[in-house]
């Protein structure tokens, strides 16, 4: 019965070799995920920082100001991996979105609400007003979006569950890996946002920023990253143990191709925990703070690869005997890659200018 629910293959040939689209998916999703982590993790930290904490207002202001552009970048850089998902796994992914149509479409409304709440918080903070309640609701919006994304991504991996979900949409949350997988993304986002906050604080202090405020920002960021990383490692064990036995066995049988990225990702996580635990004064340990940020990015890279490999193992039984025609169109592919690289370069340039340029008040500066 589940096989009959899977849409037929698109008769159109793939416009390039499958391996290339897998590589491009991993690359573009990684860029998208960096911005997503900053949005989700930053919103949560802005909501969790206590009013009495040193530098609390500066922490909230930093994440709210950053979210003003990271939300846009997260959305923009989410288009490319979605297109590659359509090329490689479209008949599975879009079936899942149809089964959870209300949640999938409702996510756009929640995203819009979160975006506007961020601007309300931004204006309130600039006016010297309290924005805690607004930031908390904003963080809840992005948490709900994360939950919807996890539910849909898990559902598209398991056509055997489609019939039960079609009868009752809430059954999508009954997957035993839903909770650990959702927490895995949340903890990673908090760890990255905390490390970035601490890194920025050390840079501001080195340039003559208020020492007490920078110290409060850096300490809060390191503490958040340390706790999140510890919980992430514990949750990773839960996630692996919750995987279906046939999926876990398939992953193990993959040998070095699947085990090396996983083990390297775990190693990065353990090293990150060690480095974070040794940071007692972030402003005087700027190199260690930077190393922590680098280790987080490294761990995310290898975990994205592992996540993609798990998708292939999940879907292998349902794609058995699948034969996809390939008619490579190097011209459009080259054009896409050129435009994509140009956009990435412009994005990096815009971020660097936004960080370095600090115009003064007044119409002339504007």
N, C-alpha and C positions, 0 to 999 in steps of 0.2 A: 504493500500500500504506500509507504513513504516514497518509493521510487516514482510512483505515478504523480506525486506532487511536485517533483523537480522539473522545472521547465526544460524544454529541449535546448540543445546547443544552438547558439546563433550561427546560422549558415554562412555568414560572412567570415572570410578568412581574417586571421589576426594580421595587423599591419606590420608586425615585426616578430622576431624570435621570442618565445615565451620567457627565456632566461633574462632577456633585457628588461622586460616589464616587471619581473620579480625584483630585479636590482633597483629599478626606478621606483617601484612601490616602497621598498625599504628606505631608500634615500629620501624620498619626498615625505613619507610618513614620519621619519625621524625629525625632519625640520618642523613639520606641523606639530609634532609632539612636544618639542622644546617650548614653543609658544603656549600650547595647551597647558603644560605643566606650570608655567609662570602664571597663567590666568587662574587655574584651579588652586594651586598651592599658595599663590599670593593672596587670593581672596580669603582663603581659610586662615592664613596667618594674620591678615588685617583684621579679621573678625575675632580671632582668639587673643590678640594682644590686650593685656589688661590696661585700664586707664592709668593706674599708678606706676606702670612700668617706665623706666627711664627711656626716653625717646619714643614713647608709644605713638604720639601724634606723628612723628617723623616716619615711623614704620608704616602707619596707615596711609600717610600721604604718598610715600614711595610706591607702595603697591597699587594704590588707586591711580596715580599718575602713569605708572607703567602699563596698567591694564587698559588705559585709554587708547594705546596703540597695539598692545599684544593681542587683544581680543580681535582686532581687525586682521592682524597678521595670521592668527590661528585659523580664522575663517578662510582667508585667501589661500594660505598654503595647505588647506584641507581639500581643495578642489582637485589637485593633481593626484594624490593617493586615492581619492574616490574614483577618479577616472580609470586608474590602473586596476582598482578593485573591480570595476565594471568589466574591464577587458578579461581579467583572469578568473574572477569568481562571481560575475554579475548575476547569474541565474540562482545562486545560493543567497547572496547578500540581499538582493532586492526582493526576493521572496520573504525573507525575514522582516524587511521593512514594511511589506504589505501586511504581514500577519500582526505587526505591532504598529499599524498605520497611525493610530491616534497618538501614540507616544512619539513616533518618528516625526510627525508633522507638528505636534505640540512642542517639540524641542525647539523649533524655530521661534515660537512665541516666548518660551522661557529664556532663550538666548537673547532675544530683543529686550526683554524685561531686565535681565542681568546687565546688559550693555548700558541701558538708560540709567539704571540704579548706580552704576559706576560713575556716570557723569554727575548725578545728583550728589553723590558722596564727594566727588572732586570739588564741586562748587561750594559745598558746605564747609569742607576743610579749608579751602582758600578764604572763606569768609570768617574763619575762626570759630565755626560752629561744630557741634558734636555730630559725627556721622556713623556712630557705632551700629545703631539699629539698621541703617541703610546697608552698611557693609555686611552685616550678618545675613540679611535677606539675599543680598547679591551672592554671597558664598553658597547659600542653600540652593540658589538657582543653578549654579555651576556644578554642585554636587548631584543634583537631579539629572542634569545633562550627562554627567559622567556615568550615572547608573543606567540611563537609557542606552547609551552607546555600548556599555558592557553587555547588557541584555541582548541587544540586537546582534552584536558580534558573536556571542555565544550561540545564539539561535541559528545563525547562518551556517555554523559548523556542524549542526546536528539535525539533518532532515528527519530523522526518526522521531523527533519531538514536535514536528510541525503540526501534526494532526491534533494533538492535545492542546497546543497553544491556539490553534484555530478555534477550538471549542471554548477555551477559557484563556484570555490573554495573560492573566496573572500567573499562569503556569510557566511563563518564561522566566520567572524569578525562582523557580524550584530547582534549578540546576545547582548541584552541590558546589560547583566552582564559582558561582556568581559572587558570593560574599568575599572570598579570598582574592578573586581577580579584581573586583572593584577596589578593595582596600589596597591591593598592590599598586594600582595607579594613583590612588590618593596619597599614599605614603611617599611614593616616588616624587610626586608633584610638590609636596611639602618640603621634602629634603632638598630638591633643586631650588625652590624659591628661598628657603632659608640660607642656603649656601650663597646664592646670588646677593641676597640682602647683606650678608656679612662681608662679602667681597666688595660691594659698593661702599659700605661703611668704612672699610679700611682705606679705600681710595680717597674718600672724602676727608678722612682724618689726615691723610698724608698731604692733602692740599690745603690744610688749615681749617677744616670744618670744626664745629663745636665738639670738643673732646667728649663731654658727657653724653651728648646725643648720639654721636658715632659709636661710643662704647656700648650704649644701650641697644642700638640697632645690631651691632656685630654680635654681642652676647646672645641676644634673642634669636638671631639667625642661626648661630652655631648650635645653640641648645635645641632649637626646632629640628635642625638637620640631623643631629645626633639621635634624638628620640625617634624621629621618623625612620632613620636608617635601621635602627635596632628593631623597630616594629616591622619594617619591610623584610628583614632577613627571617624573622619569625613567621611572618605571613607567607613568605616564599615556601617554607616547609609545608605549611598548611595547604597551599595551592597545589604543590606537587603531589601531596598525598590525596587530594580531592580529585585529581584527574582520573578519568575512566581507565580501568586497568589495561584495556587494549590500546589506548592512546599512549599511556606511559610505557608499555612494552614496545610499541612501535618507535617511540622516541629513543629508548635504550638501544634498540636494534639498529638505529641510524649510525651508531659508531661515532667516530671522531667528528663527522660532519655536524651532528646535532649536539653531542656532549661537550665539545670544546667551547662553542659560544656560551653554553649554559654555565660551564665551570668558570670560564673567564669572567662572565658577568657576576657570578657569586664571589669570585676572588676580589673583583673591584669593590664589591659591597663590603667585604670584610676589611679590606685595606682602608676604605673610606671610614668605617667605624673606628678603626685604630687611629687614623689621622684626626678625626673629629674629637675623640676622647682625649687627645694630647693637647688640644687647643684650650688653654686656660685664659689667655689674654689675646683675643683676635687682633687688636690694633698693633700689638708687638709681634704677632706671628702671621704677618701678611702672606708670606710664602706658603705656610701651611693652609691658610684659608683658600688661596688660589689652587693649591694641590687638591683640596677637597672638592672644589668646583669641577676640576678636570676629571677627577675620579667618578663623580656623579654622571657627567656626560658620557664617559667611557662605559659605565655600567648600563646606562640607557641604550647605548648603541647595541651592545651584545644582547640585551633583553629584547629589543625590537626584532633582532634576527631570530632569536629563540621563539618569540611569539609567532613569527611568520612560518617557521618550520612546524610548529604545533598545528597551525591551520592546515598545512598540507597533509599531516598525519590524520587529523580529524576527518578530512574530506576524502582521503584516499579510497575508502570502500565505496563511496558514492560516485567517484569519478573513474572507477575501474572500467577499462575499455573505452575511455573517452579519447577520441581522435580529433584533434583540432587542425584545421588547414591553416597554413601560414603563407602569406603573400607580402613579403617585406616591402615597405615603402620608405626607403631611406631618406628621401627628400623631406617629407613631413616630419619624420623623426628627428632629422638634423635641425630643422627649423624649431621644433619644440624644445630641443635641448639648448639651442642657442638662446631662445627667448627665456627659458627657465633660468639659465645661468645668469643672464642679464638681470632678471628680476631679483635673484638672490643677491647679486652684487649691489644693486640699487637699495635693497632692503638693509644690507649691512652698512652701506654708506649712510643711509637715512638714520639708522640707529646710532651710529658713531657721531653724526652731527647733532642728533637730539641730546646725546650724553654730554658732548663737549660745549655746544653753544648754549650760553646762558644769557639771553638778552635781558636788559634792564627794563624797568617799567616805563610806560609812556608810549605815545603814538609813534614817535620817531624810531624807537627800538623795534616796535611791532612792524 
